[in-house]
Amino acid sequence: MSWKSIIAALAFTGISAFLQAAPFAYVANEKSGDISVIDITTDSVVATFPAGKRPRGMTASRDGKQLYVSDQPANALQIIDIASRKITGKVDLGESPEGVYRSPDGKLLSVAVEEDNSVHFINTATGKRDFQVKTEGENPEHAVFSRDGKWVYVSAEESEVVDVIDVASRKVHTTIKVGKRPRGIGFTPDGKFAYIACELANRVYAIDVASHKVVAVIPAGVRSNGIRVHPDSKTVFVSNGADGTVSAIDVASNKITKTIKVGDRPWNMAISANGAKLYVANGRSNTVSVIDTAKLEKVTDIKVGDTPWGVYIPD
C-alpha cells in the first residue's frame, strides 16, 4: 500500500470514528433523497449522504452504529451504516412507510405504514419483521413507544383517534378519541403523559398514559404538527405548520407560554440530549431552525437539503 493510500485510510478511519462519537443531528430530506448531518456543537452541516429516494422517519440502533430510515417510494426501511454512511441492507414493508421509532430496550423498531393501515415491528437482532398490527385509524404516520415499552401510540392522519397497541399481545388495546388529523406524538420522560398534535383541529391533546384518557385539550397554532418533549418533562414543543412557528407548552398548566417564529412549514423536531437546543425541520424553507430552550428564542437557521421531513438526534 502506498503512503497516499495509508494516509487516506487513516483519514477515513478518523472521520468514521468522529462521525460515531460526535454529537450529531440527522435531517431526512425528502425531495433530495439524502440526509444532512449537523454537528450540534457548531450548528453546521458537516456531511450529506444518500438515503434512498424519499427518506422520512428515522431512528438509530441502541449502539449508535446504524440508522434506520423509511424510504417511501421503495416501500422499505433502509439500514445505513453510520461510520461509512452507506446503505447496507433494507427491510421490505408495505406501501408508504413513514415514522420510525425504537423501543426502549432497543429490540424492536416500529414503522407506521400509511397505505396498508398498519404498524410493522422489526426485530433489530435479525433485521427482519417480527409482526404487524392493523390499526383502527386510517393512514398512520407515527407509531411511538411509551417510556416503559409496553404501549405504542399510533396517530392516523385520516381519523380522529389514536390507536394504542399492546406490544406484548400484538394487537390494538384501545383507541383514544382526539381531534381531526392526529400527527406528532411525544411522551414525557417520566412516562406519565403523551401529547398528540391534531393538525386540522389546531389543538394538542394531553393523555394520561395509565388510563389512556384525554386530560387536557390545548389550543395551538394553525396546523399543529410535530411534537417534542423536553427531557425535564416540564415543557412540550409543538410545531405549527401554517404559522411557521413553534409553541412551548407548560406541562404543569397545559398552557402555551411562548410562540417562536421559525421557517416555512415547520414539521418534525428533535432536542439535544441535555435539552439545551431544539432542532426544527422547515419543509418549505429547506432549513433547520435552532431554538434555545432556556430563552425560548431562535438562535440560527441551518441550510439543509430539499424538503426536510424531520430531525433525529441519537440518545
N, C-alpha and C positions, 0 to 999 in steps of 0.2 A: 504493500500500500504506500502511495506517495505521501509526502508531507502535507500536500494540499488536501488529500483525502482524509488524512488523520485529523487535520485541523477542522475540516468540515464536519467530520463525525463527532468530534468533541464539542463543536459549537452546537450541533443539533441536539446532542445529549444534554448540554447545559440549558438550551431553550426548552426542551421537553420537561426537564426537572423543574424549571422555572414555571412553566405553564401549569404543572400539577401543584406546586407549592404556593404560588402567589394567590392573593385574594382577587378572584375574578367574577365578573358578571357576564353571563352569556345571553345574547339577544338573538331571537329567532326572527329572521327577515323573510316574510312570506314571498314577496314577488321576486326578490333577487336570489332566493333559494340558498341562502347562506346564513352563517352565524357570526356575529360580531363579538369579539372578546374585549371586554372593558376591564382595565386594571382599576380597581376601585380605590386604590391608594392615590392615583394621579387623575382618575376620571378621564382617561383617554383610551381610545381603541388601539390595541396593540397587535391584533391579528384578526383575520377574517378567513373562514374556511367553508367549503361547500357542505350542504347538509340535506341533499335530496332536492326535489323540485319545489316544494312548498312547505317548509318547516313551520311548525306551530308550537304545540306543547312540548315541554322539556323537563327532564329531571336527570339526576346523576346517580350512579351506584353509590353505595354507602362508603366504599373505599375511595371514592373520587376519581376512579380511573376511567370510567365510561360515562358518556352521555347517551340518554335515550331520547330520541326526538321523533315526534309524529310527523309523517310526510303524507299530506292529504292526497295528491294525485296517485301516489304509489300504493295507497291503502295499506301502509306498513309503518312499523316502528323501526327507525334506523338506529343502529348501535354504533356509536362513534368512540374510537379510542382517543382520549383527551391528549395524551402525550404526542401522538403522531398527527392528530387532527384529521383522521381518515375513517371512513365508514368501514367497519369490519364485519358487519352482519346486519340482518334485519329479521323482523317477525311480521308475517303476513297477518293483516287484520281485516275488518270489514270496511265498507266504503266511508270515506271521510273521517278519519281519526282526528281528534283534537287534543284536549287536555291530557297530560301525562303526570302521574304522581307516584311517589314511592311510599311504601308502608313504613311505619316507624322502625320495624326490625330489619328493614332492607330486603326482605324475602320476596315481596310481591311488588309489581307495578300495576297501577290501574290506568286504563286508557278509555276515555269516552269516545265511542264511535257513533257518529251522528246518524248516518243513513240507515243503519240496521237497529237503531234504538237499543243499544246495549253497552255494557261496560265489560271490557276484556281484562282479565287478570293474568299477568305474565310472571312466570317463575324466574327470578333473576339468576338462580343457580344453573338452570338448564337453558335459559334463553328461549323458552317455549311457552305457549299459552297453557295455563292450567285449567281455566274455566271462564265462562262468560255468563253475565246475568242480564236478562232483558229488563228494560226499565218501563215504568208506567208512563212517564213523561216522554214526549217525542223530541228528537234532535238533541241528545245530551251533549253538553260542551265540557263540563268539568266534573271530575269524579275524585273527591278529596277524602283521604283517610282521616278519621278522628285521631286525636293525640294518643289514644290507647290502642289504635289499630283495629278496634272491634267493628267500627262502622265505616262505611263510605257514603258520603253525602253527594248526590248527583243532581246537578242543575240541568234542566232540559229546556232549551230555548222556546220550543213551540208548546209551552204548557204553562201552568200556574202552580206547579208543585215541585218539591224537592223529594227525590226518592232516597230512602235510607236503606242501604244494603247491609245485611248482616253477613260479614265476611266468613264467619265460621259455617253458617248454614248455606251460604252461597245463593241467597235469594233476597228479594225485597222484603224488608221487615215492616215498613210503613211508608206512607207518603205524608209530606207536610205541605199544607196549603199556604202559598205565598202569592206575590204579585205577578203580573204578566212578564214573561221573558226573563226568568231567573238565569243569572250568568255566574259572576265570580263568587267564590266561596272561600272563607277563611275561618279557621278555628283559633280561639285564643290559646296561647301556650299552656295555660293551666287546664285546658281541656273542657272548661265548663260551658262555653258558648260557641256557637257558629254564627257567622254573619253572611248573609246572602244578598247580593245586589240584584235588583229586578229592573231591567233596563227600561221597559215600557211603562212601568209604574213609577219610575223615578223615586224609588224607595229602597232602603236597606232593611232587611228583616233580621232581627236578633233571635236566635233559637237556643233554648235551654237543651243541652245535649242529653242530660239524664232523662228528660221526659219527651224529647223531640217535639216540644211545643214552642210556638212563637211567643216571645215575652215582650217584644217591642217592635214597632214599625217606625223607621226614622226617615223623614223627608231628605232626599239627596238632590244632587244636580240633575240636569236633563240627560237621559240615557246613562244612568249609573251602571257601571260595568265591572271593572276589576276590583278585587278586594285583597288587602294585605294587612296583617295584624302585627303590631309592634311586639317585640319579644317580651316586654314588660307586662303585657296583657292589658294595658291601660288605654291604648289608642288603636282604632281601626281606621285604615285609609281606604277610600273609595274613589275610583276614577270616574269622571263624568264626561262621557264621550262627546256629546253635542256641545257642552260648555267649554271644553278644553281646560278642565280644572281637575284638581284632586282635593277632596274634603277630608278633614280629620274628625273622627267621631270619638268622643269621650265615652269609654265603656261604662263608667260609673253612672253617668246620667243618660247615656244613649242620645246625646245631642251633638250636633256639629259645632266644633269650637272655632274652626277656621277653614277657609277655602283658598287654595293656592292655584294661580294660573300656570299652566304648563303649555304643551304643544297642541296640535290639532289631533283630535280623536285619540285621547289617551285610552290605553287598553289595559293589558295585564302588567303587573308590577312585581318587584322583589325588594327585599330590605336586607341590608347588611347584617351580619351575624351579631354585631354589637348594637344594632338598632339605630345607629347614628345617621344613616342615609337611606332614602327611599329612591328606587330607580323606576321610572315610569316610561313605558313604551308608547310613543306617539305615532300612531299608524299612518297618519297623513302628513306628518312633518318629517318623517324619516329621521327622527331623533329620539334620544332618551333624555328625559329631564331628571335632574338630581335634586332631591329635596332634603334640606337639613331638618331632621325630625324634631330636634330640640327647639329650633327657632320657628319651625313651620314656614320656611322660606325656600324658594327655588334658588339654587346656587349656580347651576350651569345647565346647558344643553349640550349633548354629545351627538355628533353626526354618526349615523349607523347606516345599515343597508336599506333596501327598498321595502317599505311597509312592515315595520317591526310589529310582531304579534304579541310578544311578551318578553320578560326578562327573567332569568333564573340565576340565583346565587347558591352554589352548593353549601350545605350546612356542615 
